[in-house]
Amino acid sequence: MFISLRLAALCFWVLLLDLCGIIKTLGQSNGSGVVRVVVKEGSDAILPCSLSTKENAESKLFDWKKDGPKEVFFYDAGLHSNNGRPGQDQQFKGRVSHFQDDLKYGNASIIIRNTKLTDSGDYSCDFPRLQPRQIFHIQLVVVGASPKPYVTILDEMKDWALLQCEVRGASSKPTVEWQDSAGNKLPAEEPQVSERGGSFYITVNTTVKKTDHYRCVATQEEIKHQIHTETFVYIGEKLFSSGDVTGWFFGGIILGAVILAAVLVLLVAAKFITVRRNKGAAKERHENGEGEIMT
Ligand SMILES: *[C@@H]1O[C@H](CO)[C@@H](O)[C@H](O)[C@H]1NC(C)=O
């Protein structure tokens, strides 16, 4: 009776601990037990792996692999991929290290420096000799930073302008929005999103009715990357507005007439100077001639 009570209490605690474990895992990951790490291309990524028991791992064996068989980092009681242990995949040569000082707390995390898009994938951290065996799964996502948006004025009238912003090829989907010079988000049409070869193409149009500096901002929240392009838009009557064909036409005529007049003036002036010079030269020659006759 006493023993079964103890057992029941123990079961209760085991259940509770289990539940805590599950909740903790849910908190750390996306629910599937896989930890997700997202980094910007070119930066360093720390892939976490810690023994639940926190027992010293300095004399243990652990093995980091990518997408199944690819050797990332191997450690066996002090001998590892960076001090002579062969077998590391070429892709990771010289870019991966463990944290020696953290091993005694069961922390077998690694760092991958200067990440490339191709480093994205599913990693496993395996302690194959532990009883029970412990294996952890980490998903690494390396995100290319979004390029600068392209901004065009699609249409322009005297009291409004239609602006277009295009992000051409971002490796993760950025949010794209229009802002005025005060940083207020402008109401815009529904963004058009397409995906080609793993790259996102996003177009957002907006109509503005005031003269201002407008900017199109692309944000990739998960890698804290933001980039924008600014454009100045003048709203109002213009002498030669770019959307106004008659303006260009008359502008062209006036410009042509001005150039023609300038050329004529130049020609006349040149002729006048030439005539004057010729006259002067003739006079000189004449004077010299007289002199010669005199001698
Ligand atoms: C393990 O070590 C790494 C590197 O020092 C650290 O960033 C990480 O927080 C550690 N993890 C735990 C659970 O202590």
The ligand as an ORCA input file, in Angstrom:
! r2SCAN-3c Opt
* xyz 0 1
  C      25.863     26.781    -25.506
  O      27.010     27.531    -25.870
  C      26.777     28.542    -26.827
  C      28.116     29.178    -27.169
  O      28.794     29.673    -26.050
  C      25.788     29.544    -26.268
  O      25.508     30.526    -27.245
  C      24.511     28.836    -25.880
  O      23.637     29.738    -25.273
  C      24.820     27.676    -24.920
  N      23.590     26.950    -24.673
  C      23.169     26.662    -23.463
  C      21.890     25.917    -23.374
  O      23.774     27.025    -22.467
*
